[in-house]
């Protein structure tokens, strides 16, 4: 008994499919579950599965050919079976909607020996639409397909229908070694209106990523001397100095030596800033804010530490003045305290560069052929390529690395 295979509707907006590749050829033996072809739809490339066994007697659509939904693309039947009358009859018959066609009584066919069921909706008696996996699951778990309402295309019973009924109605006779999953929860969600802050963040960063051609430079920095020096620094500092404060100081001093990274794209000109206003990204529940430490290169570590703490407190209380959040010429984003080893950040306009700093982590390192423990930090510089070239960013990172690997240099620059 020959079976006509038609182009199935594989998505709710699909009107036609393109045969990307035939994986079976005329004359090939086909088993249920075999992939006959790859079909390009309006959303993705999908696999066309066979649901009946037999021989591929006819291929009615060429590769790279667009085929309307329900058009005949192949025929599967017995080896040597004459399908000429079937093809003539199908070509003369008007196309019927898939749901009406697959639900029809096979006895109503124009040829009593021909089945014209859809390939993706095999029709087990009595005319029940179900996927092979659903039929297998139902059989294993002791369910009758006639008792199950299908939620697939055209009322087809699919995997989730079996899983749903298994939760709501355990089978009377559970086969051995079959575990019925319990109802462990329910689907829930909450829609939250977008805040003005989040809208502003989305607008600024979307514009930055779209308009500024980004490139990224990553460097690993040995932080052993900073780790060793920080306790001594804090013995004398009037306020506790963090790793981030030392990073801000080192970056500010490196910018002073390489002012080309302290720039901004102004559409018809490039602005070379003579001052260094360091933006420091702070994450809040409502979104990301970037308060600014002004003239950071002229401030001591203790002053930077005191100011960062003051700005962070303002951020938590959301009591910034406009000046606190304006005028950054360079930005630092540090996620090291959250255990992030490395990441890339989006340039924060108007600055042309942002430095993403990771965790100061103790790792095994090789020194003079010997493996020893050491503290390493990764830093990634994101640059607006309209303003900053790769070599400019690289020399800045090199100086930044030197200052942190030997903090004494910060005392003499």
N, C-alpha and C positions, 0 to 999 in steps of 0.2 A: 504494500500500500504506500503510494508516494505521498510525500508531505511537501507542500509549498512553503517556502521561507520568504517572508516579506520583510521589508525595511521596518523595524519596530520604532516606536516613538520613545527615545531614550531620555528625553528631558521634556519638561512642561512647555518649553518654548521652541522645541525642535520642529522644523517643517520638512527638512530633508537631511539625508546623511551622505557622507562621501566615503566610499570604500577606500580606506587608507592602504590596506594590504589584505590579500587573501592568504590565509594560513593553511587552507586545504585546497586541493585541485580536483577537477572533475575525475571521477574514478576512484578517489580516495575513500577508504572506509572511515566512517564517522561513528563515534560513540557518544552517548549522552554525557554532557559536560565538556566535550571538546570545543575549543575555540575555532570557529570557522573563519572569522575575519576581524580586522580592526576597523572600526567605524568612527570617522570624525564627525562630531555633532557641533552645535553652536556653542557648546560649553567645554567639551573635552574629547579626547580620543578614548573610545570604549571598546570592550570586547563583545563580539556577537557569539553567544554560546548556543550550541546545539542541545536540544532536549529529547531527541529521538535518535535511535541507532539506524544505520543503513549505509548506503553508498551515495556519495555526492554525484548525482546524475547530471546536474545542469547548473551552470553559473550564469546568471542573467544580468550581471552588472560588472563592468570593468573597473579595475583599480583607478583611483583618482576621479571616478565618475560620480556626480551628484545624483542621488536617487530619492524621489519623494517617499514620504511615509506610506506604507502599505503597498508599495510597488514590489513586484516579484524580483528577488535577487538570487534565489537558488531553489533547487528541488533535491530532496533526499528520498531514496526509495530502495527497492531490492536491486541487486546487480542485474543488469540487462533489461530492466523493466522499460516498457515503451511508455514514454510520457508525452508524446507528441500531441495526443488529443487533449491531455490535461493542460499543456501550455496554450493551445489554441483556445480552450474554454476560458482559462484565466485571463488571457489577453482580451477576449470579447466581453468578459463580465465587468460591470462597473465596480470601482473600488468601494469597499464597504468600510465603515468605521471599525476599528480594531475590536472594541468592546462587543459590538453586535456580532461580528464574525466569529470571535473565539467562543462566545456563549451559545452559538447556534448548535442545533442537534445535528451530529454527523450524518444521520440518516437523511437529512434534507439536502445533502450535496447532490450536484448534478450527476455524479458518478458514484454509485454505491461502493466502489472499491477504492475511492480516493478520499483521503483526509486532507482538508485545507486549513488545518489549525495553525496558529501563529507559532514560530519556532521558539520565541521567548516565553510562550505561555502554553506549555504542554497541557492537554486536556485528559486527565485520568477520569475514568468512569466514576460517578455519572456527571460528566462535564464540570469538573471542579478545577479551577485554575490554581496552580501551586508550583512554586519553584522546587527543583530537585532537593535542595537542602531542607526546605520546609517539610516536604514529604518524608524525608529520612528522619528528621527530628520528631515528627508526629508519630511515625511508626515506632521509633525507639522508646518514646515516652508514653505510648498507649493511647493516643488521641485519634478520633475519627475526623477526617478532613471535613465531613459534612456538618460537623458541629462548630466549625471555626469560621468566623467572618474575616475575609481577607481585606487588608488595607493597602495592598500594592496596586499597581496600575491595572485598571479594569477589574478590580476586586480580587486580584491574585493574592493567594496566601503566601506570605514570605516569612523569613526567619523571625522578625520581631513579633509577628502574630502568635507563633508558637511560644516564644518567651513570655508574652503577655498572658496567655491562657495558663501557662505553667504556674504563674504567680497567683492568679485569681482562682484557678480551678485545678488542683492537683489531680492527676489521673487516678482512676479507681485501682488500676493494677500497674504499679510502678515496676518496670523491669529491674532486675538486679543490677547493681553498680551504677545506677543512674541517680545523680544528685539534683534535686530540684532547687534552684537558687531561691533564697528568701527575698521578700520585698524589703530592701535595705534602705529605701529612701524615696523621695519624690523630687521631680524637677521643679526648681524654684528660681526666680530671678527678681531683681529690683532695678527699675529704670530710675536713674538720677539725672536731674537737669544739669546741663553743663554750666559751670560757673563762669563769670566774666574773666577770672584769672586763667582758667583752663582754655577758654576761647582765645585769649590773647597769646598764651603760650603756643597753642596749635597754629595760630595764624603766623606768628613770628618765625617759628622753627620750620614750618612748611615752606614759607617764602625763602628762608635761608637755604634749606636743602634743595629747593627747586632752582633757585637763581644762582647760588654760589657753587661752582665746581669744586667739590671737596677732594683733598687727598690726605693721606694719613702716614705718619712716621712714628714708629714705636722703638723705644730704647729701654734696655735693662740697666739699672743703676745699683751699684753696691752701696748699701746703706749702713754698713757696719759702724763706720765712724760717727754717723749721725745718731745711731742707736746708743753708742757708747758715750757720746758727748751730751745727749739730752738731759740725763740726770744731773750732770754738773751745771748745765745752763739753768735748770730749774732750782738749783740751790741758791742762786743769786737773783733770779728774775722775780719781780714783784707780783707777777701773775704767771700761772702755769703755761708753759710753751708746748704746743702740740707739734706732731710731725707736720701737720698741714701748715702751721705758721712758718716752720723752717722752709717748707716747699715754696710758700708764697714769697719769702725773702729771697730764696735762691732764684726763682723765676724772674723776680723784679730786677735782680742784679744782672741776670743773663740778658734780659731785654735791653737794659742800658747798654750792653756791649753790642747788641744786634738789634738796632731800632727798626729794622725793616719788618720785623714781625709785629711791631706796635703800630699797625696801619689800619686803614679802612677804605673800602671801595665806595666812592661817592658818585657813581654813575659817569660823570664827565671828568673826574679827577681822582687821584689817589691821595688820601690824607695821611701824612707822616706825623704822628703825634709826638711832641717833644716831652710830654708828661706821661707818667705811667699810672693809670687808674686800674687797679686789679679787681676784676669781677670775681666773686667767690660764690659758686653755685650752692644753694641751700635747698634741700628737699623738704617740703611741707606736705601735709595731708591733702591740701587743696591744690598743690602743684609746685612747680619749681620757681624759686626767685633767685635773683643774682644781685645781692648788695655789693657795693663798691667800696674798696679801700683806696682812698685817693693818695696820690704821690707815694705809693707803696715803697719805691726804691729809696726814698729818703727817710724811712721810718725804721726804728730799731726792732729787733725781734719781740721785745717786751711790748712795745707800742702796737705792733701788728697783732700780737696775741690778745691784748686788751680790746682792740677794736673788733677783731673777729668775734670775740665772745659777746660784745655789745650788740653787733649786728645780728648774730644768731638769736639772741634774746628778743630783739625787735621782730625778727622773723617769726618766732614762735608766738609772739603777742600780736603780730600783724599790725604793727604801729610804725611802719616806715614813713619817712618823709620822701617826697619825690626825689630829692637829691641823693638819698641813700641808694636808689636803684638806677641812676642815670650816669652816663658818661664813661662806661667801661671801655678801655682800650685793648684789654687782653682778659681772658677768662680762665679760671682753673675750676675743674670739677673733680672732686675727690670722693671715690666710693670705697676706698681702702678700708675704712672703719667698718664696712658691711661685709668684708671678706671677698670683695671683687678683686680678682688679680689683674685684669686689664679690660679695657673697653674703649670704644670710640665715641666721641661726642659730636654734636652738631654745632657748627660755628654760631656764636651768639652775636648777632649784629648789634652795634656797628663794627665790633672788633673783627679782625680778619683771621684770628687764631683762637683756639681753645685747647687747653692742656688737660687731658684725662689721666688721672693718677690712680693707680691701684694699690693693693695692700702691700705693706712692708712685711715680707714673708721670709721665714728662715727656711733655707733650702740647701741641699748639698751642692757645692761648687768645686771646680777643679782649679787648684792653684799650684803652679810649679809641679804638675804631674801628680798631685796628692788631692784626694777628695776630703774637703773640710766643710763644716757648716758655715753658712754665711747668710746675711740678710739682704734680700734683693727686692727692688721695687720696679715695676714697669710703668712707663709713662708714654702716652700716645698723643702726639700733636696733630690736631685737625686744622687744615689750612684752606683758606679761600684762594684757589689757584689764580684767580684774576689779579691778585695782589702779591701773594707770597709764592716764590718758587721753591722747589724741593731742596736745593742746596742751601737756601736761606734758612728754611726750617731745620735742616740737618745741623748746621753750625750752631744755631741757637740751642738745640738739644744737647750737642756736645759740650757746650759751656755749662749748661744747666747740670749735666751729669758730673762734670769736674767739680763744681761748687759743692754738690752734695756728697761726692765721694771723698772730698777733703774740705770739711766745713771751715777750716782755718782760712781758706781763701776768701771767705766772706768777710773776714775781719780786715783785709788789706785792700779790698777793691772799693 
